Amino acid sequence: MSKILLSISMLISGKEDMFKSLESLKYFKDAFPTEIILVDTGCSSEQRIKASQYADKIVEFKWCNDFAAARNCGLKQAHGEWFMYLDDDEWFENPQEIIHFFTSGEYREYNCASYTVRNYINKEGTMYNDSYPSRMVKLEKNTKFIGKIHEYLNPYRLPKKTFSDFVHHYGYVYKDKEDRQKHARRNLEPLRLMRKEYPGDPRWMCQLAQEYYGLEDYEETIRVCENGLEEWEKLKKYVVYAPAHVGALYAYILASLECLKRYKEEERWLEKALHSSLAKMPEMEPTVAFYWLLATGLYSNLKDYENCWKFFEKYFHSVEKYKDNRDAIENGTATITDGVYQQRIVYGGILRSLESIVRMEDVDLCRKVFYLLDWNDSRLLRQTEVEKQVVEACCSVDYHALWSEMLQTLVSRPGGMQEMYPIFLEKEIEYKTQGESAKLSRLRRLVSELDFPHKYILYTKILWMDMAPDTNSEEERKDRLTRLFAQLFEEYPKELMEIKAEVWNVADKWQLTLEPMLQKIDFVVWRRELERWLLETDFENVPKWQERISNWKNKEDIRYKALNIKCIEGYLRNSKPPFYGIQEVEQLFWQCSDAILDLYRPCYTQSALSDTPELLPDEIQFALQLQTLRQAREQGSDREVLEALRALNDTYEPMNGVIAYYAKLYREEVHNRNDEMAQLAAGLKKNVRILINAGKLDDAKNVITQLEQFIPDDEELQAFKEELQMN
């Protein structure tokens, strides 16, 4: 039997990607002597049987919240010259470098190795961070795992081989924020235990700070870091890897203070970090660069734009120096600093510094910095806060074509407009609310110059054309506005109902003729979108919209008639309620019925409307039955009213809620009416008794005769009649 070169141990618990992970291990099995050891921490019986087909050994481990113990269980079974470990939510992407490492004999020259773990943060796999953990070692008798969580192999001896091969890892893709924080809370207790077990070890202090930071408990993050720094300074233990982890403790304090917006305190800690003994160590240079990145954000928040740019320059030069030196990055950073030199974080630094440069109005420098970035990289998204700052900066200084060019680049990248639209909208609202007309004007000018198919940009073009300095004649401006509205109607007919009143007001102000444009819109599309819009919109704004459109729409046009129907129907369907009495509901009912019949009468014969209404669309049947209800109400027939309500309820389902509401009002009305009659009858019967006692028998007989019309079977009336006959 050939000597085993590599033992691969995997913890399996039945995760979604487990068999994809197991399949990827065949790369090694097919290439050189490899053994697969599976440690079962929670698979079902069926999953375990299937998984065993991939394994040389499978051992069961009763989970005890101790990752090192589980890893060591697999390690004890290993007989390979080298050892590798991974999880069942990771799988290799064609690991040819690792395979060549063993098949060529190169493995004899090294004691450890690392490959890339690509940690995805979205299901689509477009957003990720790369980390470079050392997952492979040459086995020694005393090799073991340490750590109940975030475990690591010890001893770990140089020299080290670095591979570009990577595994896919979706374990950090959480359903939502709560799911992510649940994962962080799970980690707190084992990390507290590790800190007690290894006092003064900055690794566990750093990991604990990381979890509190993820939970957004910034006060506790600061407390843990401060205690950790004090403890380490006192004991001075674990000096081999201390710089990276102690450096990260400073970084977490700075990042937490920034989140808490305690900028002056952050500035003091920045000075402390930059002048610490650690900062003077050569191996700390990559970590110190992260302090410079944080300083970029700090001075941006303090509006100290020169310092912001100064620290970004230092940061960026360090990035250029170390970005291709993975060993330097890996050895000089930990946890929060793992990604310092990854482009996604560099992006944040550039964007922050960009705000400062725009405000300095250094156009040449701004252009140079802006185009340092590959704007087609999807990882540039999710920089919302700094993008807001860049937009704010562009709107705070005098106009320059470069600002428009920059915004054009931001909206043109994949997913860019989706990212930028809420920012534009937020800034527009902010400037209006705060009365910052100059900023609002600059924003509209910049957005109006963007070339991108989006309704908001068209709206803004219209608004800017209305408010721009008078560089064209009135007729030229009117012509340009008409063409913009025509483009809006043509490209966004479905969104027509959502156009802001501010935009329509421009059309009214310049007396634009819009009817022909509306008439070109497909009627079916109009009705469908009208229905959707009326169900979703705020009905407080509908009357204004209806009033405005009625000013320039021919009331004979079917689109106006459809609008009239749906607006009335919308009021009814969305009532919670906007009206309170039965008369108000009935008024809208009758208006709705009249509007529907007005629209459809030209389409159907009178005989169809009167003889076979059941063959007509539900909407027409509803209108006809409303007419029946109206007649019953006018005639005062409670029985016919109830019949009409039952028919209505079976005819037009969208209005069932309104019908139920009306029925409730009607029952209350009948009940109140009966109560009033009972009170009146009681009063009149009291008068009959008084008349009889006073001997006014004829007057008593007349009152009884009137009462019998309303309460013919009343027993008390019958008793009065018998008494009068005796007299």
LOSE-936901 format. One record per residue (C-alpha): x negated, y negated, z negated. Coordinates in steps of 0.05 Angstrom, whole numbers, plus 5000, padded with zeros to 4 digits. Each point is the difference from the previous one (the first is absolute). Example, Ala and Ser with C-alpha at 12.3 -4.5 7.8 and 13.67 -1.06 7.14 Angstrom:
BEGIN
475450904844 497349315013 
***
This chain:
BEGIN
500050005000 497349315019 498249524945 505649504986 497649305018 506149614977 505450124948 506249565009 504649934941 507049705007 505349864948 506750195028 506849794973 504650075060 499249305027 503249825067 493450035038 497150614965 500050485060 497349465045 494249944950 499050764999 500150045076 494449485005 495350454958 499750495059 495049525032 494950234947 502150734997 499250085075 493149665001 495850284943 500750434936 505149634958 504550224943 506749674983 502049984927 507149764984 502049794930 507650054994 502649464953 507450035017 501950355066 506350405009 499250755009 501549945075 494949435009 494750404962 500950625042 499349595064 494049614973 496450644980 499450165075 494949435006 496050174937 494550464979 502149904928 506149704968 500449884925 505749754957 498949414954 505149794948 500249255006 497749624938 499249285025 492550125010 497449965072 492850174980 502550644966 503850205064 494049845044 495350394955 504750605005 498650015076 492649834991 498950624956 502250435059 495149695049 494150395028 497849535056 493549645004 504049365006 506749794970 505549555028 506749814970 506349675025 507649964988 505950305037 502149325028 493449915038 497950315066 493949955044 499849675068 495150455039 494050004951 494650125051 494549644962 501150414937 500150645042 493449805034 497049844931 500850734981 498950365067 493649615014 497050134931 499849264984 503650154934 493350234971 497349295001 505549704955 503150094932 506749655010 504449715055 506049565011 505349945054 505449485011 506850044968 505049595040 505249784950 506349795036 504749504969 505850085050 503350605031 498549775071 492550054986 498549305025 497949734932 494450344962 493849924957 493850435009 496250254939 493750424997 500350464939 494550514991 503950655005 494350475019 494150244958 494750545000 502350484946 496050054935 501250434939 502249404959 504349675054 506849804972 505749515006 500949444949 506449604988 507250174985 501649555059 495849675054 495450594988 492950035029 494550525010 493950004955 494250055010 499649615064 493049965029 496949645058 498450015057 507049925029 502750135070 505549545025 505050255052 504749605044 504850595000 506449854962 506250294969 507049705007 503149854932 507249784991 500250084925 500249254989 506149895044 505449854949 507549965011 500349324967 496849574946 503250404944 497250655029 493049695002 500549754929 502750674975 493550315027 495949474964 503750114933 498750755006 492549855002 499849574937 500050534946 494450455029 495849375012 500949784927 497750694978 493849965045 498349334972 500250284929 495950615021 494649575035 499549354960 496149475036 500850335068 502149455048 502750505050 506250154958 500949274978 500049815073 504950555020 504749804944 499749275021 501650225071 506550334978 502349414959 498449555059 504250455044 505749944949 499349245006 498749974925 494549485008 499549814926 498550724982 495250065058 496149404973 500150284929 497350685023 494549675041 497849534945 499750574950 496450435051 494749465013 499049894925 499550754987 495050115056 495649414980 499850294930 498350725018 496449925067 501750725020 500850325067 495249525033 499250415064 506649815030 502049444952 498749415047 505550205047 505350134947 498149424954 500049565061 507050235015 502349814929 498149285015 503550065067 506550244968 499949424950 499149505057 505550335043 504850034941 499049274982 501349815072 506650394998 501849634936 498049345033 495349844943 495049695047 495849604951 499050624956 498450405063 494749485018 496650094932 499950765008 497249925070 494249614972 499050534947 500150565052 495249655047 495049864944 500450674965 493950454997 503650485047 500649485055 492449955002 499150745016 498650135074 504950595002 505449524977 499749565061 505950355035 504349934938 498049274990 502649895070 506850194975 499549444948 498749535058 506350255034 504049884937 496849314995 502649855070 507150114976 498849644934 497549355033 505450045053 505250014944 496349424965 500249615067 492449964996 499050145074 492549875003 498550514945 504950485033 496049985064 493350024964 501750664965 503050305063 493549865038 496150384946 505150565002 500150065075 492450025005 499950574950 505350365041 495749935062 494050274962 503350614969 505950185044 496250565035 496450244937 505050464969 495450274947 498649304974 507449854998 501850664967 494549954948 501349274984 507550014992 505550364963 507750025001 502349295016 493549865036 500150635042 503149625058 495949354997 496950135068 506150295032 502849545052 506949934968 497049654941 495349595043 506249765036 502849724935 493649624987 499949715070 507249794996 499049664933 493949635025 503849825063 504849594960 494249614970 496849875068 506649775031 500949504943 492849775012 502249905073 493550315025 502850255066 493650335026 498750374936 507350194995 500050305070 493650394984 502750294935 506950165029 497350425056 495550404954 506150454993 502950535046 507249764999 502650635034 498150414939 506550194966 496649954932 500249255008 507350024980 502049984927 496049364989 506349614987 497649544946 493849775036 503849945065 504849534964 494049594978 497449965071 506849765026 500449504943 493149745017 501749925074 506249604980 496249574950 494949705049 500649625065 502050415060 494750375041 501150495057 495650504963 505250074944 505250195052 495050485032 498850334933 507450094986 500950275070 494850534984 503450174934 506850125032 497350365062 496450574961 503950654991 505649864950 497649294994 506649625012 503550474952 494849804948 499949265016 507449855010 501850024925 493949564986 502349475052 507050034972 497749934927 495649415017 505649665039 504850074941 494649764952 498549375041 507449845008 501450094926 494049594978 501349465052 493250105033 502149765069 492949925026 498350734985 506750235029 498549615064 493150325006 502850704987 505349915054 494949735050 495350594987 505550535004 503149675062 493350105037 500050754987 501150465059 503650604971 507150295012 503549854935 506549624986 496849604944 494849725047 505549795049 503949674944 493749634980 498649785071 507049695002 499249664933 493149735018 502349755067 505549624963 495349684948 493549935040 497449315016 503449705060 495250205055 505350165052 506049645027 506750164969 502250385062 493650415001 500850184927 507350185010 498250435060 494650354960 504850134942 505250285048 494950495028 498050214930 507250144982 501050395065 493950424982 502950114930 506850235028 496750455051 494850334956 503750044934 507550075014 500850494943 497349494950 504249435026 504650004940 494049934953 497249375031 498949484945 504649404996 493849565004 498650275070 507249925023 499949294974 494649845050 504750235056 505549554972 495249414991 497750035073 506950185026 497550625036 504950395044 499550714972 506750315022 497450305065 494350344962 504850324950 504650245056 494350395031 499450444938 503150695006 506650014963 498950704971 493349794972 503349374972 505550394964 495350524971 495149504973 505649564975 502750584960 493150154970 498649274984 506649874966 499150604955 493149774978 500349254999 501349504944 507149785013 499049324969 496349815063 505050305049 505049424999 494549525021 497950465056 507150105023 501349254999 493749865039 501350515055 507249785008 497449315020 496750255063 503850645016 506050045044 505450304956 502550415059 493350365004 500450714974 493549914960 503149444960 506350414989 495950594977 496249554953 506449734972 502750704986 493650264969 499049394956 506950074971 499150754993 493249884969 502949554947 505050544982 495150595001 494749644961 504549694948 497850104929 504849635005 499049315031 507549884988 504350194941 507349965016 504650415045 501749395041 492749895019 499250735021 506449985040 497949375036 493650345023 504050635019 504749605044 494149615032 496350655014 506250325031 501349395044 492749975022 499750745019 506549975039 497749365034 493850365024 503350655023 506849785028 497149855069 497050705001 506350414987 507350005023 505449794952 503050705003 493350304978 499849524941 507350134979 501350735021 493450384995 495549624952 497150664975 496350075067 496549334991 493549864963 500350014924 498749254996 506449855040 504150494960 497649664938 502249325027 506950265019 501050314931 497949344968 505749695039 504850524971 497449854930 501149265012 507250105020 501350444939 497249464955 504249465032 506250434992 498350164927 500550765010 495450344950 501350695031 497949775070 493949654971 497650654968 501250395064 496049495040 494250044949 499950775006 499749945076 494549484997 495850444954 500250575050 498449575061 493749584991 495150304952 495249404996 505649604967 502150534949 496749624943 503849375018 506550375007 499050304931 498549314972 506349725032 504250584974 497449844930 502049275007 506850205027 501350494941 498249454952 504749525035 505850514997 498550154928 499949264982 506349895040 503650564961 497449724934 502849315018 506750315018 500350394935 498549374960 505449615038 505150564991 498650034925 501249254995 506550045040 502650594959 498649594937 504349445030 505650505016 500350194926 500349274980 505749875049 504150614976 499149794927 502249305018 506250275035 497849765069 501950665032 500749765072 493149684998 497250644972 503250425057 496849535053 492950104970 501050764997 502250015073 493549645021 495750454957 502950645031 497049815067 493050084970 500950524945 506350395020 498750594954 498249624938 503450334939 500649354961 503949685058 504850595001 501249914925 501649265010 505150185055 503550514955 500349494943 503249485047 505250505024 502150124928 501049264990 
***
